[in-house]
Amino acid sequence: MAYKIIDDCVSCGTCAEECPSDAIKEGNDKYAIDPEKCTDCGTCVDVCPTEAIVEE
């Protein structure tokens, strides 16, 4: 299962801080998930305060 960060992202950085595989980085307008590094653990989904991380 792959995840993506949608436009509801407020760039708070919570997901990046909690990602155990360092797959989330700050982008231009929002954070982005590197699918090559992502292990699909779902930690980012659980911690996102705006529910901006969804299944792709």
Kinemage of the C-alpha trace (Angstrom):
@kinemage 1
@onewidth
@group {chain A} dominant
@subgroup {mainchain}
@vectorlist {calphas} color= white
{ca met a 1} P 0.000 0.000 0.000
{ca ala a 2} L 1.453 3.357 -0.993
{ca tyr a 3} L 0.754 6.689 0.682
{ca lys a 4} L 0.694 10.235 -0.646
{ca ile a 5} L 0.376 13.634 0.966
{ca ile a 6} L -2.521 15.685 -0.353
{ca asp a 7} L -3.052 19.453 -0.475
{ca asp a 8} L -4.536 19.479 3.044
{ca cys a 9} L -0.924 19.358 4.319
{ca val a 10} L -0.052 22.396 6.447
{ca ser a 11} L 3.690 21.621 6.472
{ca cys a 12} L 3.825 21.103 10.233
{ca gly a 13} L 6.535 18.435 9.907
{ca thr a 14} L 4.995 15.979 12.349
{ca cys a 15} L 4.998 13.163 9.790
{ca ala a 16} L 8.644 13.672 8.860
{ca glu a 17} L 9.726 13.655 12.508
{ca glu a 18} L 7.926 10.360 13.150
{ca cys a 19} L 8.875 8.514 9.931
{ca pro a 20} L 11.186 5.617 10.888
{ca ser a 21} L 12.557 5.272 7.350
{ca asp a 22} L 13.230 8.999 6.734
{ca ala a 23} L 10.997 8.843 3.655
{ca ile a 24} L 9.251 12.187 4.156
{ca lys a 25} L 10.881 15.471 3.199
{ca glu a 26} L 9.707 19.063 2.988
{ca gly a 27} L 8.666 20.059 -0.522
{ca asn a 28} L 7.797 23.402 -2.098
{ca asp a 29} L 4.171 23.632 -0.956
{ca lys a 30} L 3.815 20.521 1.208
{ca tyr a 31} L 5.743 17.536 2.447
{ca ala a 32} L 6.315 14.578 0.104
{ca ile a 33} L 6.820 10.847 0.597
{ca asp a 34} L 9.660 9.116 -1.249
{ca pro a 35} L 8.113 5.810 -2.392
{ca glu a 36} L 11.554 4.207 -2.649
{ca lys a 37} L 12.215 4.753 1.075
{ca cys a 38} L 8.676 4.295 2.393
{ca thr a 39} L 8.063 0.964 4.146
{ca asp a 40} L 4.263 1.452 4.289
{ca cys a 41} L 4.237 1.332 8.092
{ca gly a 42} L 1.433 3.902 8.386
{ca thr a 43} L 3.042 5.902 11.182
{ca cys a 44} L 2.658 9.114 9.194
{ca val a 45} L -1.060 8.511 8.725
{ca asp a 46} L -1.537 8.049 12.457
{ca val a 47} L 0.269 11.270 13.445
{ca cys a 48} L -0.937 13.699 10.758
{ca pro a 49} L -3.143 16.319 12.473
{ca thr a 50} L -4.943 17.291 9.253
{ca glu a 51} L -5.422 13.771 7.840
{ca ala a 52} L -3.467 14.846 4.753
{ca ile a 53} L -1.837 11.454 4.187
{ca val a 54} L -3.934 8.993 2.258
{ca glu a 55} L -3.570 5.690 0.452
{ca glu a 56} L -2.517 6.159 -3.142
